[in-house]
Amino acid sequence: MESEVSDWQRFKNRRQVGSYAGLTGGVSASGGSSADLSITKVGNRRLRTELVELA
């Protein structure tokens, strides 16, 4: 995990780490309505796989 991230200080908060790993949900919005989508799976594939295995 350390080798994939290399520098934890570049992230300002936990959400940025989640985005980098591709573990944040998407949002679909149009006009006044919005809907939460499933995990986007966009990001570092190796880090995401490792985090899922650790969980």
C-alpha positions in Angstrom: 0.0 0.0 0.0 2.8 2.4 0.8 4.5 1.8 -2.5 1.2 2.6 -4.4 0.6 5.9 -2.5 4.2 6.9 -1.9 3.4 10.2 -0.2 0.4 10.5 2.1 1.0 14.2 2.7 -0.3 15.1 -0.8 -3.8 14.3 0.3 -5.7 17.0 2.3 -8.5 14.7 3.6 -9.8 11.1 3.6 -12.1 11.8 0.7 -9.1 12.5 -1.6 -7.6 9.2 -0.6 -10.9 7.4 -1.4 -11.0 9.2 -4.8 -7.5 8.2 -5.6 -8.3 4.6 -4.8 -11.5 4.7 -6.8 -13.7 4.0 -3.8 -16.1 7.0 -3.9 -19.6 6.9 -5.2 -20.7 8.8 -8.3 -23.4 11.4 -8.5 -25.9 11.9 -11.3 -27.5 15.3 -11.3 -29.8 17.1 -13.7 -31.7 20.2 -12.9 -33.0 20.1 -9.4 -32.8 16.3 -9.0 -29.8 14.2 -8.1 -29.1 10.5 -7.4 -26.1 8.7 -5.8 -24.5 6.1 -7.9 -22.4 3.1 -7.1 -18.6 3.1 -6.7 -17.0 4.6 -9.8 -13.9 2.3 -9.9 -11.9 5.1 -11.5 -8.5 5.4 -9.9 -5.6 3.3 -8.8 -6.7 -0.3 -9.5 -3.9 -1.9 -7.5 -4.5 0.2 -4.4 -8.3 -0.4 -4.6 -7.7 -4.2 -4.8 -5.4 -4.1 -1.9 -7.8 -2.1 0.3 -10.6 -4.5 -0.5 -8.4 -7.5 0.4 -7.4 -5.8 3.7 -11.1 -5.2 4.6 
